[in-house]
Amino acid sequence: MKRLIFSAFLFLATARAFAAEAWWPQFRGPNCSGVSETATPPAEFGPGTNQLWKIAVPSGPSSPVVWDDRIFLTGFEDGKLEVLCYARKDGKLLWKRPVPTTKLEEFNATEGSPAASSCVTDGKRVVSYFGSYGLVCHDFSGKELWHHPLPLAETAGGFGSGGSPVLIGDLIVLNRDMAKSGSLLAVHLKTGKLAWETHREIPQSFGTPILWKDNGVNEIVMSGSLKIKAYDPVTGAERWSLAGMPSFTCTTPVVGDGLLYFAGWSPGKGDSPMPSFAQMAAQFDKNKDGAITPDEVKGTWLESFFRAQDVNGDGKITAEDTAAMRAMMSKGENVLVAIRPGGHGELSTNNVAWKQTRGLPYVPSPLYYRGHIYVVKDGGMLSCYDAKSGETSYQQERLDAIGNYYASPVAADGRVIVVSLNGKVTVIEAGGTAPKILHQADFKERIAATPALVGQQIYLRTPTTLYAFGK
C-alpha cells in the first residue's frame, strides 16, 4: 500500500514536473540539471548590458529559485538567517522571514556561509534548509506552514553545509552528510513529518540528491566520499553503490541519454598532491616546535583551512594530522564517469559505460546538454564529451577566464553559461570541437551562486546584488 500511494504521488509529481520545466524550482532547476528547454535568455548580458534591474540582497551563496512571479533566496544578514521572496518583474522585496537559531553552525569565513543552501518550491510552498536550524516551509505569502528542526550541523573541517533540499515525488529529500552521523533523509512536503532517514557511513560531502529513472525504476542518487549511491525513494533503503569516487565530493550528478553522470575532483592525488608536513612546517612552523598553531597561520591562505587540516581536532597541525589527511586523500579517485542503468548491490566496471580522468571539476557539477557532457575545471578550462560514448569533443580548453569556479554551468537556447568565482561570465555555443565564445562579461565581484534561467530572463546573484537580465 505504501508503495502504491507513493506511485500516485510520483504520478502527480510528474504532472507537476511538466509545469516546473518552465520554472527554476530548486538548485540548478529541474532535477538539478542546470538546463531549461524553454528559456531564451539573452546571449549577451552583464552590468549595463540587457540589464532589467538589480537590487541589494543579504549575503549568501545560495542560488535563485524562481516560480511564476516570485524569486526565492536564503540570506545571512546582521548575524541572522532569513528566507526572502522578491518580485520577478522589478526585484521588489515582497517578504522576508527570520529563521530562529540558538547557535550558528561553524562555517568557513571566506568559502562558506550559514545560508548556503538553495530553496525548493512546488509552486505553492517554498522549503528552505539551514544547517543551524533544519527545514522550514512557507507559503507564497510568507506564512510558515511547518518546520522540521534538526541537530546543529557539524561539518568536516567546519566548512558548513553545502547541499540543498530537493523535491522528489511528494517528499523533500536532504543530504545531511556531516563529520559524524551523516544521513540522507526525507520529510513529507505537506506536513514536514519525517518519512525516512538512512544512515550514511560517509564523511562530509557537499552535493545534492537527484532522481534517476533507472530502467524505469525511480531511484534517489547521492554522491559522497569514495562512493556514489542510489536509494529507494519510498523507504530510503540503499539499492546500489559504485566505488572509485573522489575522497570527498562537492558536485551533484546529472542524467541524460539513459545514463547517470558524475564528475568530481578533490586535492591529494594526480596534479595536486597533498603537501607533506615537512613542506608545511617549513612555511608555517615559526617556532620550530613540530606543530603549526592558529597564530602561526594568521593572515595566510592556511588560516581559512586550518580546521580542515587539524584532523584530530586538538587545535594544532602536526605530522600525525598530515599523515591521516594524506591517507584519506590517497583512497579517492578523481573521475568523470557514465553509469549504466540496471545495477544492484556493489557495482563493478561492467556497470561503467565510460570514464575520463582529465579536466575534472572541484565544485561545479557536470552539465548534460543536447547529447554532450560539459565540465569546467579551476583555471577556466572547459571540456566537452559525447554523452553516449565518452568521445572527446574538446578537453581542457581555456576560456580566458582564469580563477576558481564554484557556480555550476547552466544551459538554454543552444548556449552554455559558465561563471568564475572572481565574477567573469562566459557564454559558449553548445557543441562543436572547440568552445566558441559568444560573449564574456566581468561583474568584478565574487560569484558562487549558480544562475537561474526562466523565460527570456537570467537571474544572477553576487554576495551583494541580485541581477535580472533579459531581452
VENVENVEN-V240198 format. One record per residue. RES is the residue in one letter. OMEGA is omega in radians with two decimals (NA if undefined). NEAR is the number of other C-alpha atoms within 10 Angstrom. D_CENTER is the distance of its C-alpha to the mean C-alpha in Angstrom with 2 decimals. Layout:
RES & OMEGA & NEAR & D_CENTER
RES & OMEGA & NEAR & D_CENTER
This chain:
M & -3.13 & 6 & 34.30
K & -3.13 & 8 & 30.82
R & 3.12 & 11 & 29.47
L & 3.12 & 10 & 31.61
I & -3.12 & 11 & 30.27
F & 3.08 & 16 & 26.66
S & 3.09 & 16 & 27.68
A & 3.09 & 13 & 29.07
F & -3.12 & 15 & 25.86
L & 3.07 & 18 & 24.04
F & 3.10 & 14 & 26.79
L & -3.14 & 13 & 26.27
A & 3.10 & 19 & 22.50
T & 3.08 & 14 & 23.23
A & 3.12 & 10 & 25.45
R & -3.13 & 14 & 22.87
A & 3.09 & 20 & 20.31
F & 3.08 & 11 & 22.92
A & -3.10 & 14 & 23.02
A & -3.14 & 23 & 19.26
E & -3.14 & 18 & 19.35
A & -3.09 & 20 & 21.02
W & 3.14 & 25 & 18.45
W & -2.84 & 28 & 14.74
P & -3.09 & 31 & 14.41
Q & 3.09 & 31 & 10.80
F & -3.14 & 28 & 7.23
R & 3.00 & 28 & 8.14
G & -3.05 & 27 & 11.55
P & 3.14 & 22 & 13.60
N & 3.10 & 24 & 12.08
C & -3.03 & 24 & 8.61
S & -3.04 & 25 & 10.84
G & -3.01 & 28 & 10.69
V & 2.90 & 25 & 14.45
S & 3.10 & 24 & 17.26
E & -3.11 & 17 & 20.65
T & -3.06 & 15 & 22.52
A & 3.06 & 20 & 21.40
T & -3.13 & 20 & 23.67
P & 3.13 & 22 & 22.40
P & 3.09 & 19 & 24.62
A & 3.13 & 21 & 24.36
E & 3.09 & 18 & 25.37
F & -3.14 & 23 & 23.80
G & 3.13 & 18 & 23.41
P & 3.14 & 16 & 25.28
G & -3.14 & 10 & 28.57
T & -3.08 & 13 & 27.88
N & -3.14 & 17 & 27.50
Q & 3.11 & 18 & 26.31
L & 3.09 & 17 & 27.00
W & 2.97 & 18 & 26.21
K & -3.13 & 19 & 24.29
I & 3.05 & 15 & 24.16
A & 3.12 & 14 & 23.45
V & 3.07 & 20 & 20.60
P & -3.12 & 20 & 19.80
S & 3.11 & 21 & 17.41
G & 3.14 & 25 & 13.73
P & 3.13 & 29 & 10.45
S & -3.04 & 29 & 9.27
S & 3.09 & 28 & 9.44
P & 3.03 & 28 & 12.79
V & -2.96 & 28 & 13.54
V & 3.02 & 29 & 16.94
W & 3.13 & 23 & 19.73
D & -3.07 & 15 & 23.34
D & -3.04 & 9 & 24.52
R & 2.99 & 18 & 21.81
I & -3.12 & 24 & 18.65
F & 3.08 & 29 & 16.73
L & 2.83 & 28 & 14.93
T & -3.09 & 31 & 14.66
G & 3.13 & 25 & 16.58
F & -3.04 & 19 & 18.41
E & 3.13 & 13 & 21.99
D & 3.11 & 7 & 25.14
G & -3.09 & 8 & 23.65
K & 3.08 & 14 & 22.71
L & -3.06 & 24 & 19.61
E & 2.88 & 20 & 19.76
V & -3.03 & 26 & 18.66
L & 3.12 & 20 & 19.89
C & -3.11 & 24 & 21.14
Y & 3.08 & 20 & 22.45
A & -3.14 & 16 & 24.74
R & -2.98 & 19 & 23.55
K & -3.07 & 12 & 27.01
D & 3.13 & 12 & 27.41
G & -3.13 & 19 & 24.55
K & 3.06 & 15 & 26.91
L & 3.14 & 16 & 25.56
L & 3.05 & 14 & 26.57
W & 2.96 & 15 & 25.68
K & -3.08 & 17 & 23.73
R & 3.10 & 15 & 23.78
P & 3.08 & 14 & 23.63
V & -3.04 & 19 & 21.96
P & 3.08 & 12 & 24.45
T & 3.03 & 16 & 23.66
T & 3.12 & 8 & 26.21
K & 3.09 & 9 & 24.10
L & 3.02 & 18 & 20.82
E & 3.06 & 22 & 18.47
E & -3.14 & 21 & 18.70
F & 3.13 & 23 & 16.08
N & -3.00 & 20 & 16.21
A & -3.10 & 14 & 18.31
T & -3.03 & 9 & 17.15
E & -3.06 & 13 & 13.54
G & 3.14 & 18 & 12.41
S & 3.02 & 24 & 13.45
P & 3.07 & 30 & 14.61
A & -3.06 & 29 & 13.12
A & -3.02 & 27 & 9.44
S & 3.10 & 28 & 8.38
S & 3.10 & 31 & 8.97
C & 2.99 & 30 & 12.13
V & -3.11 & 28 & 13.23
T & 3.03 & 27 & 16.76
D & -3.11 & 20 & 19.46
G & 3.09 & 17 & 21.69
K & -3.11 & 10 & 23.72
R & 3.02 & 18 & 21.53
V & -3.10 & 25 & 18.38
V & -3.11 & 27 & 16.58
S & 3.13 & 25 & 14.71
Y & 3.04 & 29 & 13.52
F & 3.11 & 33 & 14.48
G & 3.13 & 28 & 14.78
S & -3.04 & 25 & 18.22
Y & -3.01 & 23 & 19.40
G & -3.09 & 17 & 17.71
L & 3.07 & 22 & 17.45
V & -3.08 & 20 & 19.60
C & 3.05 & 25 & 20.63
H & 2.93 & 19 & 22.59
D & -3.03 & 15 & 24.48
F & 3.07 & 18 & 24.44
S & 3.11 & 12 & 27.24
G & 3.12 & 17 & 25.43
K & 3.10 & 12 & 27.41
E & -3.14 & 15 & 25.78
L & 3.08 & 15 & 26.12
W & 3.00 & 17 & 24.93
H & -3.13 & 19 & 23.01
H & -3.12 & 15 & 21.88
P & 3.11 & 16 & 21.97
L & 3.10 & 14 & 20.39
P & 3.12 & 10 & 21.45
L & -3.14 & 17 & 20.10
A & 3.07 & 24 & 16.93
E & -2.98 & 23 & 18.16
T & -3.14 & 25 & 15.55
A & 3.13 & 21 & 16.59
G & -3.14 & 21 & 17.98
G & -3.11 & 22 & 17.34
F & -3.09 & 24 & 13.99
G & -3.11 & 28 & 12.95
S & 3.14 & 32 & 10.36
G & -3.10 & 27 & 6.61
G & -3.13 & 26 & 5.71
S & 3.04 & 26 & 7.09
P & 3.10 & 28 & 10.42
V & 3.12 & 29 & 11.35
L & 3.11 & 26 & 14.94
I & -3.01 & 23 & 16.61
G & 3.09 & 24 & 20.34
D & -3.11 & 20 & 21.55
L & 2.93 & 27 & 19.16
I & -3.08 & 22 & 16.17
V & -3.01 & 27 & 14.11
L & 3.00 & 23 & 12.09
N & 3.09 & 26 & 10.82
R & 3.02 & 32 & 13.11
D & -3.11 & 28 & 13.22
M & 3.14 & 23 & 15.29
A & 3.11 & 17 & 18.04
K & 3.04 & 16 & 20.47
S & 3.08 & 14 & 20.74
G & 3.14 & 22 & 17.20
S & 2.90 & 18 & 16.89
L & -3.07 & 19 & 15.32
L & 3.13 & 19 & 17.08
A & 3.03 & 27 & 18.09
V & 3.14 & 20 & 20.17
H & -3.09 & 16 & 22.33
L & -3.02 & 23 & 21.21
K & -3.03 & 13 & 24.77
T & -3.06 & 13 & 25.71
G & -3.13 & 20 & 22.81
K & -3.09 & 14 & 24.79
L & 3.06 & 14 & 23.30
A & 3.07 & 17 & 23.52
W & 3.05 & 17 & 22.56
E & -3.09 & 18 & 20.77
T & 3.12 & 16 & 20.44
H & 3.09 & 15 & 20.63
R & 3.10 & 18 & 18.43
E & -3.07 & 15 & 20.23
I & 3.06 & 20 & 17.15
P & -2.99 & 21 & 16.42
Q & 2.90 & 29 & 13.24
S & -2.99 & 26 & 9.91
F & -3.11 & 25 & 6.49
G & -3.09 & 26 & 4.83
T & 3.14 & 26 & 5.79
P & 3.07 & 29 & 9.36
I & 3.06 & 24 & 11.04
L & 3.08 & 22 & 14.78
W & 3.01 & 22 & 16.97
K & -3.08 & 14 & 20.67
D & -3.05 & 18 & 22.08
N & 3.11 & 13 & 25.65
G & -3.14 & 9 & 25.69
V & -3.14 & 11 & 24.42
N & 3.09 & 19 & 21.32
E & 2.98 & 24 & 18.88
I & -3.12 & 22 & 15.60
V & -3.10 & 24 & 13.66
M & 3.08 & 24 & 11.40
S & 3.12 & 30 & 10.87
G & -3.12 & 28 & 12.25
S & 3.04 & 26 & 14.74
L & -3.11 & 22 & 17.40
K & 2.90 & 19 & 16.90
I & -3.01 & 19 & 14.97
K & 3.06 & 21 & 16.53
A & -3.05 & 26 & 17.52
Y & 3.03 & 21 & 18.98
D & -3.11 & 15 & 21.59
P & 3.14 & 23 & 20.25
V & -3.03 & 20 & 23.70
T & -3.05 & 14 & 24.24
G & -3.13 & 20 & 21.08
A & 3.13 & 14 & 23.20
E & -3.14 & 19 & 21.75
R & 3.11 & 16 & 22.88
W & 3.06 & 18 & 21.97
S & 3.10 & 20 & 20.20
L & 3.12 & 21 & 20.05
A & 3.13 & 17 & 20.54
G & 3.13 & 17 & 20.25
M & 3.11 & 25 & 16.56
P & -3.09 & 28 & 15.49
S & 2.88 & 27 & 16.64
F & -2.98 & 27 & 13.18
T & 3.07 & 27 & 9.75
C & -2.95 & 25 & 6.37
T & -3.13 & 28 & 5.53
T & 3.13 & 28 & 5.81
P & 3.02 & 28 & 9.53
V & -3.13 & 25 & 11.50
V & 3.09 & 25 & 15.18
G & 3.13 & 19 & 18.28
D & 3.10 & 12 & 21.97
G & -3.11 & 16 & 22.16
L & 3.04 & 20 & 19.88
L & -3.07 & 22 & 16.50
Y & 3.03 & 25 & 14.60
F & 3.05 & 22 & 12.44
A & 3.13 & 33 & 12.18
G & -3.13 & 31 & 11.63
W & 2.97 & 27 & 13.72
S & -3.08 & 24 & 14.71
P & 3.08 & 18 & 17.86
G & 3.13 & 22 & 21.15
K & 3.02 & 18 & 22.28
G & -3.03 & 14 & 23.53
D & 3.12 & 8 & 23.35
S & -3.11 & 9 & 22.06
P & 3.12 & 13 & 24.30
M & 3.12 & 18 & 24.17
P & 3.08 & 13 & 27.08
S & 3.11 & 13 & 29.99
F & 3.13 & 20 & 31.17
A & 3.12 & 14 & 34.22
Q & 3.13 & 11 & 32.21
M & -3.12 & 17 & 30.26
A & 3.14 & 19 & 33.50
A & -3.12 & 10 & 35.34
Q & -2.94 & 12 & 33.10
F & -3.09 & 20 & 32.47
D & -2.99 & 20 & 35.14
K & -3.13 & 15 & 37.64
N & 3.04 & 11 & 40.20
K & 3.14 & 10 & 40.03
D & 3.11 & 9 & 39.89
G & 3.12 & 15 & 37.40
A & 3.09 & 19 & 34.49
I & -3.07 & 24 & 31.97
T & -3.08 & 19 & 31.70
P & -3.12 & 16 & 29.54
D & -3.12 & 10 & 32.47
E & -3.11 & 16 & 32.71
V & -3.10 & 18 & 29.21
K & 3.14 & 13 & 29.27
G & 3.12 & 10 & 28.39
T & 3.12 & 10 & 26.95
W & -3.08 & 9 & 23.53
L & -3.11 & 16 & 23.85
E & -3.10 & 16 & 24.19
S & -3.06 & 20 & 20.49
F & -3.08 & 18 & 19.84
F & -3.10 & 21 & 23.06
R & -3.14 & 21 & 21.77
A & -3.13 & 19 & 19.54
Q & 3.13 & 19 & 22.69
D & -2.97 & 21 & 24.96
V & -3.09 & 20 & 24.30
N & 3.02 & 14 & 27.22
G & -3.12 & 12 & 26.66
D & 3.06 & 10 & 30.23
G & 3.10 & 15 & 29.53
K & 3.11 & 17 & 30.30
I & -3.13 & 25 & 29.14
T & 3.10 & 23 & 31.72
A & 3.11 & 16 & 32.36
E & 3.12 & 14 & 31.46
D & -3.10 & 19 & 27.91
T & 3.12 & 20 & 27.48
A & 3.12 & 16 & 28.99
A & 3.12 & 15 & 26.69
M & -3.14 & 19 & 23.57
R & -3.14 & 18 & 25.04
A & 3.13 & 14 & 25.92
M & -3.11 & 15 & 22.42
M & -3.07 & 21 & 20.90
S & -3.12 & 17 & 23.74
K & -3.05 & 15 & 22.78
G & 3.06 & 23 & 19.53
E & 3.11 & 23 & 19.52
N & -2.92 & 27 & 17.32
V & 2.82 & 21 & 17.17
L & -3.02 & 24 & 16.23
V & 3.03 & 22 & 17.70
A & -3.03 & 27 & 18.89
I & 3.10 & 22 & 19.88
R & 3.06 & 17 & 22.91
P & 3.01 & 18 & 23.32
G & -3.09 & 12 & 25.95
G & 3.07 & 19 & 25.02
H & 3.11 & 14 & 26.05
G & 3.12 & 12 & 26.05
E & -3.10 & 12 & 25.33
L & 3.13 & 16 & 24.60
S & 3.13 & 13 & 26.42
T & 3.10 & 11 & 26.40
N & 3.13 & 10 & 28.21
N & -3.12 & 16 & 25.03
V & 3.14 & 18 & 23.37
A & 3.09 & 18 & 24.23
W & 3.07 & 18 & 23.35
K & 3.09 & 17 & 21.28
Q & -3.10 & 16 & 20.92
T & 3.13 & 14 & 20.63
R & 3.06 & 17 & 20.64
G & -2.96 & 25 & 18.41
L & -3.13 & 27 & 15.22
P & 3.07 & 30 & 11.85
Y & -3.12 & 24 & 10.77
V & -3.09 & 25 & 7.33
P & 3.10 & 28 & 7.08
S & 3.07 & 31 & 6.73
P & 3.13 & 27 & 10.34
L & 2.95 & 30 & 12.17
Y & -3.14 & 27 & 15.15
Y & 3.04 & 25 & 17.71
R & 3.02 & 17 & 21.42
G & 3.14 & 13 & 22.06
H & 3.02 & 22 & 20.08
I & 3.13 & 26 & 16.94
Y & 3.02 & 26 & 15.60
V & 3.13 & 27 & 13.78
V & -3.12 & 33 & 13.97
K & 3.05 & 25 & 15.04
D & -3.01 & 20 & 15.62
G & 3.11 & 17 & 19.03
G & 3.14 & 22 & 18.40
M & -3.07 & 21 & 19.19
L & 3.06 & 22 & 18.30
S & -3.11 & 22 & 19.17
C & -3.10 & 27 & 20.00
Y & 2.99 & 21 & 21.28
D & -3.00 & 17 & 23.19
A & -3.09 & 25 & 21.02
K & -3.01 & 16 & 24.03
S & -3.04 & 12 & 25.77
G & 3.13 & 18 & 23.37
E & -3.06 & 14 & 26.02
T & 2.97 & 15 & 25.02
S & 2.93 & 17 & 25.34
Y & -3.02 & 17 & 24.51
Q & 3.07 & 20 & 22.83
Q & 3.08 & 18 & 21.68
E & -3.09 & 16 & 23.28
R & -3.04 & 15 & 23.07
L & -3.02 & 20 & 22.08
D & 3.10 & 13 & 24.13
A & -3.05 & 23 & 21.03
I & -3.13 & 16 & 20.79
G & 3.12 & 15 & 18.52
N & 3.14 & 21 & 15.02
Y & 3.05 & 27 & 11.93
Y & 3.10 & 27 & 8.62
A & 3.13 & 23 & 8.16
S & 3.10 & 27 & 7.52
P & 3.10 & 27 & 10.99
V & -3.07 & 28 & 12.47
A & 3.04 & 28 & 16.00
A & 2.99 & 22 & 19.06
D & 3.07 & 16 & 22.83
G & -3.11 & 14 & 23.01
R & 3.08 & 20 & 20.86
V & -3.09 & 24 & 17.60
I & 3.07 & 23 & 16.08
V & -3.03 & 26 & 14.34
V & 3.14 & 32 & 14.03
S & -3.12 & 27 & 14.80
L & 3.13 & 21 & 14.16
N & 2.93 & 19 & 17.90
G & 3.13 & 20 & 17.87
K & -3.12 & 23 & 19.19
V & 3.11 & 22 & 18.32
T & 3.09 & 24 & 19.57
V & -3.03 & 25 & 20.50
I & 3.02 & 21 & 21.56
E & -3.12 & 18 & 23.70
A & 3.11 & 23 & 22.17
G & 3.11 & 22 & 24.03
G & -3.14 & 11 & 26.86
T & 3.05 & 12 & 27.74
A & -3.13 & 17 & 26.43
P & 3.08 & 21 & 23.94
K & -3.09 & 14 & 26.08
I & -3.14 & 16 & 24.94
L & -3.08 & 14 & 25.93
H & 2.99 & 15 & 24.96
Q & 3.11 & 20 & 23.50
A & -3.13 & 17 & 23.17
D & 3.14 & 16 & 22.80
F & 3.11 & 14 & 21.59
K & 3.13 & 12 & 22.78
E & -3.12 & 15 & 20.11
R & 3.06 & 18 & 16.79
I & 3.08 & 24 & 13.79
A & -3.08 & 29 & 10.23
A & 3.09 & 25 & 9.26
T & -3.14 & 28 & 8.68
P & 3.07 & 29 & 12.18
A & -3.09 & 29 & 13.53
L & -3.10 & 30 & 16.48
V & 3.10 & 24 & 19.28
G & 3.10 & 16 & 22.97
Q & -3.05 & 13 & 24.30
Q & 2.93 & 21 & 21.83
I & -3.12 & 22 & 18.64
Y & -3.03 & 23 & 17.10
L & -3.06 & 22 & 15.60
R & 2.95 & 27 & 14.99
T & 3.12 & 26 & 16.15
P & -3.07 & 18 & 16.82
T & -2.89 & 14 & 20.12
T & 2.95 & 14 & 20.20
L & -3.12 & 19 & 18.97
Y & 2.93 & 20 & 20.48
A & 3.10 & 23 & 21.63
F & 3.12 & 23 & 23.00
G & -3.13 & 20 & 25.22
K & NA & 15 & 28.32
